[in-house]
Amino acid sequence: MASRARRRPERSILRDAARVIVKVGSSLLVQQDSGRLNRKWLSALVAEVARMRGRGQQVVLVSSGAIALGRRYLGLRPDQRRLEEKQAAAAAGQVILAHAYQELLNKHDIKVAQVLLTLEDTESRQRYLNARNTLETLLALGAVPVINENDTVATAEIRYGDNDRLGARVAEMVSADCLVLLSDVDGLYDADPRTHPDAKLLPEVDEITPEVEALAGSPGSEFGSGGMVTKLIAARIALSAGCATVIADGRRMKPLSAVESGKPCSWFRPRRTPLAARKQWIAGTLKPRGTITIDAGAEKALAAGRSLLPVGVVAVSGNFRRGDAVSVVNGDGRDLARGLAVYGIDEARRILGLKSDQIESVLGYREGDELIHRDNLVVLGG
């Protein structure tokens, strides 16, 4: 089995992560006896987020709970579970949830923003880029994004169905360093602890093999839709993006502090950094849809690790759109780099050779100062 119980992973993984995604399950946010928001628990979690922010970390919350809260608010009966009734509950519950986060984060002078996503938003290239840019901007402005699946409009065919996988896709989208999956379990066991009292927690998993997948159980809480299966799927997605993942018991009053202090949990550690994983994806997976030819000055800039600016571009060809992969060549046609274009080919033709401060006057807007940002650029052979 690709796991071990001998060596505890370093407690500093979460503490040292620059960008953290925290997924909160419905069973933690909603009191099972009353269906009300568990404000005491959420207030403690928000205080932990404020503590992390105070030491320079960026935090994104992926929060369940809207449907459960909305059902109580609208007075829906237990048997009223048609799609349109769930969507109505989500619409009402999102208001309650967003207001609670805003009120509690505001006590720590932290701004909050709500972002609703669907499966299509992370699979469509243009929607993916728009969502990524929005999240990056919110983080740069010091806000805490609170994300949930857009259950109000999503149908069964375009739903994630659980926020574990959504959290992993968000981690992938923003190149997060750590994904925390808080739920009503404290990690992955070698057997179902509900039926095997002697089951042992696996503190670290090196690789998610079929043998490890077989250890996953079925959903076991009243309000949540995700079980260990979805958490392992999420961990796999995050690991491929270079993001460490931890499954931890969120029922503690300060679950993030508990993870940092070494309380029982299961860690999944990547073999690459988020940036390295992203660059490998750009260089080895995406098919270039166009070519950008650059001058000698731009070639030197790329070799020095800088972004590709329009001023150094002499020609463009192909049929690429914003966010597509492109090849970068020099005047002799030698392949220099691969990258993701900030502008589509029609825009690139209009701004090639221009200084960055001229972009807006030509296009009427500015998506960025560069044609390819250095974080989305891989110098071949470099």
SULZI-V308257 format. One record per residue. N is the residue number from 1. SS is DSSP state (@ for helix, = for strand, . for the rest). PSI is psi in whole degrees, -180 to 180 (* if undefined). Layout:
# SULZI-V308257
n = (N:N)
ss = (SS:SS)
psi = (PSI:PSI)
This chain:
# SULZI-V308257
n = (1:2:3:4:5:6:7:8:9:10:11:12:13:14:15:16:17:18:19:20:21:22:23:24:25:26:27:28:29:30:31:32:33:34:35:36:37:38:39:40:41:42:43:44:45:46:47:48:49:50:51:52:53:54:55:56:57:58:59:60:61:62:63:64:65:66:67:68:69:70:71:72:73:74:75:76:77:78:79:80:81:82:83:84:85:86:87:88:89:90:91:92:93:94:95:96:97:98:99:100:101:102:103:104:105:106:107:108:109:110:111:112:113:114:115:116:117:118:119:120:121:122:123:124:125:126:127:128:129:130:131:132:133:134:135:136:137:138:139:140:141:142:143:144:145:146:147:148:149:150:151:152:153:154:155:156:157:158:159:160:161:162:163:164:165:166:167:168:169:170:171:172:173:174:175:176:177:178:179:180:181:182:183:184:185:186:187:188:189:190:191:192:193:194:195:196:197:198:199:200:201:202:203:204:205:206:207:208:209:210:211:212:213:214:215:216:217:218:219:220:221:222:223:224:225:226:227:228:229:230:231:232:233:234:235:236:237:238:239:240:241:242:243:244:245:246:247:248:249:250:251:252:253:254:255:256:257:258:259:260:261:262:263:264:265:266:267:268:269:270:271:272:273:274:275:276:277:278:279:280:281:282:283:284:285:286:287:288:289:290:291:292:293:294:295:296:297:298:299:300:301:302:303:304:305:306:307:308:309:310:311:312:313:314:315:316:317:318:319:320:321:322:323:324:325:326:327:328:329:330:331:332:333:334:335:336:337:338:339:340:341:342:343:344:345:346:347:348:349:350:351:352:353:354:355:356:357:358:359:360:361:362:363:364:365:366:367:368:369:370:371:372:373:374:375:376:377:378:379:380:381:382)
ss = (.:.:=:=:.:.:.:.:.:.:.:@:@:@:@:@:.:.:=:=:=:=:=:=:.:@:@:@:@:=:.:.:.:.:.:.:=:.:@:@:@:@:@:@:@:@:@:@:@:@:@:@:@:@:.:.:.:=:=:=:=:=:=:.:.:@:@:@:@:@:@:@:@:@:.:.:.:.:.:.:.:.:@:@:@:@:@:@:@:@:@:@:@:@:@:@:@:@:@:@:@:@:@:@:@:@:.:.:.:.:.:=:=:=:=:=:=:.:@:@:@:@:@:.:@:@:@:@:@:@:@:@:@:@:@:@:@:@:@:@:.:.:.:=:=:=:=:=:=:.:.:.:.:.:.:@:@:@:.:.:.:.:@:@:@:@:@:@:@:@:@:@:@:.:.:.:.:=:=:=:=:=:=:.:.:.:.:.:=:.:.:.:.:.:.:.:.:.:.:.:=:.:.:=:=:.:.:.:.:@:@:@:@:.:.:.:.:.:.:.:.:.:.:.:.:.:.:@:@:@:@:@:@:@:@:@:@:@:@:@:.:.:.:=:=:=:=:=:=:.:.:.:.:.:@:@:@:@:@:@:.:.:.:.:=:=:=:=:.:.:.:.:.:@:@:@:@:@:@:@:@:@:@:@:.:.:.:.:.:=:=:=:=:=:.:@:@:@:@:@:@:@:@:.:.:.:.:=:=:@:@:@:=:=:=:=:=:=:.:.:.:.:.:.:=:=:=:=:=:.:.:.:.:.:=:=:=:=:=:=:.:.:.:.:@:@:@:@:@:@:@:.:.:.:.:@:@:@:@:@:@:@:@:.:.:.:.:.:.:=:=:=:.:@:@:@:=:=:=:.:.:.)
psi = (137:62:167:152:1:-51:118:134:155:140:-11:-4:-52:-43:-35:-6:131:-35:123:135:126:116:127:124:156:-37:-18:-37:-27:127:125:-27:-33:-18:10:162:135:81:-35:-46:-45:-37:-40:-40:-44:-38:-36:-39:-42:-39:-43:-42:-36:-24:16:8:147:137:134:131:129:108:126:-176:-16:-46:-45:-43:-39:-33:-45:-44:-40:-6:30:140:160:-30:-4:87:25:160:-47:-29:-38:-40:-38:-43:-41:-42:-43:-41:-31:-37:-46:-45:-47:-40:-40:-45:-42:-46:-45:-39:-32:-29:-21:16:39:130:150:149:137:133:122:128:155:172:-40:-32:-25:-6:-27:127:-45:-43:-39:-47:-41:-44:-44:-47:-38:-46:-42:-40:-43:-43:-40:-29:0:12:159:108:135:116:142:161:141:74:-20:-31:-17:136:174:-31:-23:23:150:-46:-13:154:-3:-52:-35:-43:-40:-40:-36:-41:-42:-42:-41:13:52:157:-26:134:123:118:100:130:-162:24:156:17:-168:130:161:-2:166:113:-16:-25:-10:95:-24:11:142:136:138:106:-23:134:122:-36:140:92:169:-33:-41:-42:-33:-18:-16:141:-165:164:136:8:159:-41:-28:160:-8:145:-164:-29:-49:-30:-37:-37:-43:-44:-39:-44:-47:-43:-39:-23:8:19:123:146:140:133:122:156:114:-2:-16:152:-30:76:-33:-40:-35:-41:-45:-31:-1:17:157:133:174:124:141:116:133:163:-4:161:161:-42:-42:-40:-41:-42:-34:-38:-43:-46:-35:-12:-44:139:124:137:8:178:138:124:132:164:180:-37:-43:-35:-42:-39:-42:-41:-26:4:20:168:162:116:154:-31:-25:6:132:-20:153:150:164:-156:54:151:170:129:-11:156:141:156:145:125:162:-175:-22:0:8:132:118:-38:167:147:172:125:133:-29:150:172:-37:-42:-42:-38:-35:-25:-2:138:-7:156:154:-33:-1:-9:-49:-37:-26:-46:-23:-2:172:115:-27:170:-14:162:-34:123:148:-28:-18:29:130:116:121:130:0:*)
